[in-house]
Amino acid sequence: MIPFFVLLVIVVIFALYFIGIFNKLVALRNLYLNAFKQIDVQLKRRYDLIPNLVETAKAYLSHERATLEAVIAARNQALGAARAAAAAPGNAAAMIGLGQAEGALGAVLSKLMAVVEAYPDLKANQTIRELMEELTSTENKIGFARQAYNDAVMIYNTKREQFPENVISSTFNFEAAALLESVEKPEERAAPKVSFS
């Protein structure tokens, strides 16, 4: 009877150990999913600001219509990519698409900021200044949220690749999550610059 109880205790300890690993992987996956939701909140905030900025700038920049249309087109493309990424956070294709769309949006926003700088009346407009300040604040929040997401993904991926966690992660389909990386083009890497001087 004693060998049976010893074997039972060993099996129970082994099962509890693997249950602990499973629960840790679930917690880490939920952590990176939540971190992506924080990015999503800030991206939506920025996407809501951009049409207001463009609409306010239209009165001053009627001859810069192409720039304004490019900003709206890039915003809409980024919004679509963000929706696709929100439907599958951690999916490599969705993260790459979001990174590229965000890079393109950043590039056209930089061009818009340069145009705004060239027009003193527009730069002096109180609404434009407030929108630019809000946009700058949102860009900073997006950067912090992206870093938190990437950190959570790194911890999750590291944990799911270590032994014995990799046995459980492959058995129960804990797939690797993709980082939200910046695009590689230097002009798309630049955050929109805002200056009121």
C-alpha positions in Angstrom: 0.0 0.0 0.0 2.8 2.5 0.8 4.3 2.3 -2.8 0.8 3.1 -4.2 0.5 6.2 -2.0 4.1 7.3 -2.8 3.2 6.9 -6.5 -0.1 8.7 -6.0 1.7 11.6 -4.3 4.3 11.8 -7.1 1.5 11.9 -9.7 -0.4 14.6 -7.8 2.8 16.7 -7.4 3.6 16.3 -11.1 0.0 17.2 -12.1 0.0 20.2 -9.9 3.3 21.3 -11.3 2.0 21.1 -14.9 -1.3 22.9 -13.9 0.9 25.7 -12.5 2.8 26.0 -15.7 -0.4 26.0 -17.7 -1.9 28.7 -15.5 1.2 30.8 -15.8 1.1 30.7 -19.6 -2.5 31.7 -19.5 -1.7 34.6 -17.2 1.2 35.8 -19.4 -1.0 35.5 -22.6 -3.7 37.6 -20.9 -1.0 40.1 -19.9 0.1 40.7 -23.5 -3.5 40.8 -24.8 -4.3 43.5 -22.2 -1.2 45.4 -23.1 -2.3 45.4 -26.7 -5.7 46.8 -25.7 -3.9 49.7 -24.1 -2.2 50.4 -27.5 -5.6 50.1 -29.2 -7.1 52.7 -26.8 -4.4 55.2 -27.6 -4.5 54.5 -31.4 -8.2 55.1 -31.4 -7.7 58.4 -29.5 -5.2 59.5 -32.2 -7.4 58.4 -35.0 -10.2 60.5 -33.6 -7.9 63.6 -33.3 -6.6 63.5 -36.9 -9.9 64.3 -38.7 -10.4 67.3 -36.3 -6.9 68.5 -37.0 -7.4 68.2 -40.8 -10.8 69.8 -40.7 -9.4 72.8 -38.7 -6.4 73.1 -41.1 -8.6 73.0 -44.2 -9.6 76.6 -43.8 -6.0 77.7 -43.9 -4.6 75.1 -46.3 -7.0 74.9 -49.2 -4.1 74.7 -51.6 -2.5 71.8 -49.6 -5.5 69.6 -50.3 -3.2 66.7 -51.4 -1.4 66.7 -48.1 -4.7 66.7 -46.1 -6.1 63.9 -48.2 -3.0 61.9 -47.7 -3.3 62.3 -44.0 -6.9 61.1 -44.0 -6.1 58.2 -46.3 -3.2 57.1 -44.1 -5.4 57.5 -41.0 -8.0 55.2 -42.6 -5.5 52.6 -43.6 -4.0 52.7 -40.1 -7.4 52.4 -38.6 -8.1 49.3 -40.7 -4.8 47.8 -39.7 -5.5 48.5 -36.0 -8.8 46.8 -36.3 -7.2 43.7 -37.8 -4.5 43.7 -35.1 -7.1 44.1 -32.4 -9.0 41.1 -33.7 -5.7 39.0 -33.5 -3.3 40.6 -31.0 0.1 38.9 -31.3 -0.5 37.6 -34.8 2.7 38.3 -36.8 0.9 39.4 -40.0 -1.4 41.7 -38.1 1.5 43.3 -36.2 3.5 43.8 -39.3 0.5 45.4 -41.1 -0.1 47.7 -38.1 3.5 48.7 -37.9 3.6 49.6 -41.6 0.4 51.5 -41.5 1.4 53.4 -38.4 4.8 54.2 -40.0 3.0 55.6 -43.1 0.7 57.6 -41.0 3.6 59.0 -39.0 5.3 60.0 -42.2 2.3 62.0 -43.6 1.6 63.5 -40.2 5.2 64.8 -40.2 4.6 66.4 -43.6 1.4 68.0 -42.3 3.4 69.4 -39.3 5.9 70.8 -41.7 3.1 72.5 -43.6 1.6 73.9 -40.4 5.0 75.3 -39.4 5.1 77.2 -42.7 1.9 79.1 -42.0 2.1 81.5 -39.1 -1.7 82.1 -39.0 -2.4 78.4 -38.8 0.3 77.8 -36.2 -1.2 80.6 -34.1 -4.7 79.1 -34.2 -5.7 78.0 -30.7 -7.6 75.0 -31.8 -4.7 73.8 -33.9 -2.3 74.3 -31.0 -4.6 72.3 -28.7 -5.0 69.5 -31.2 -1.2 69.4 -31.7 -0.6 69.2 -28.0 -3.1 66.4 -27.6 -1.6 64.6 -30.6 1.9 64.9 -29.1 0.6 63.6 -25.7 -1.1 60.7 -27.5 2.0 59.8 -29.4 3.9 59.6 -26.1 1.2 57.3 -24.6 1.3 55.1 -27.7 5.1 54.8 -27.3 4.7 53.7 -23.7 1.9 51.3 -24.5 3.9 49.8 -27.3 6.9 49.2 -24.9 4.6 47.6 -22.3 3.1 45.3 -25.0 6.5 44.3 -26.4 7.8 43.6 -22.9 4.8 41.4 -22.1 5.2 39.6 -25.4 8.9 39.0 -24.8 8.1 37.5 -21.3 5.3 35.3 -22.7 7.4 34.1 -25.6 10.4 33.4 -23.4 8.3 31.4 -20.9 6.6 29.4 -23.6 9.9 28.4 -25.2 11.6 27.2 -22.0 11.6 23.6 -20.8 9.3 22.2 -19.5 6.9 25.0 -20.4 7.5 24.3 -24.1 6.0 20.9 -23.7 2.8 22.4 -22.4 2.8 25.3 -24.8 3.0 23.0 -27.8 0.5 20.6 -26.4 -2.1 23.2 -25.6 -1.4 25.5 -28.6 0.1 28.5 -26.9 1.3 30.2 -30.1 4.1 32.6 -30.2 3.1 36.3 -30.1 4.7 38.9 -32.4 6.2 42.1 -31.3 4.8 45.4 -32.5 7.9 46.7 -34.2 8.7 50.0 -35.9 9.0 50.1 -39.6 12.4 50.1 -41.2 12.2 53.2 -43.4 13.9 56.1 -41.5 11.4 58.6 -42.8 8.6 56.5 -41.4 10.3 56.1 -38.1 10.2 59.8 -37.3 7.4 60.7 -34.9 5.5 63.8 -35.9 7.3 66.9 -34.7 5.4 69.6 -33.1 6.8 73.1 -32.5 5.0 76.3 -31.6 8.0 78.6 -31.7 
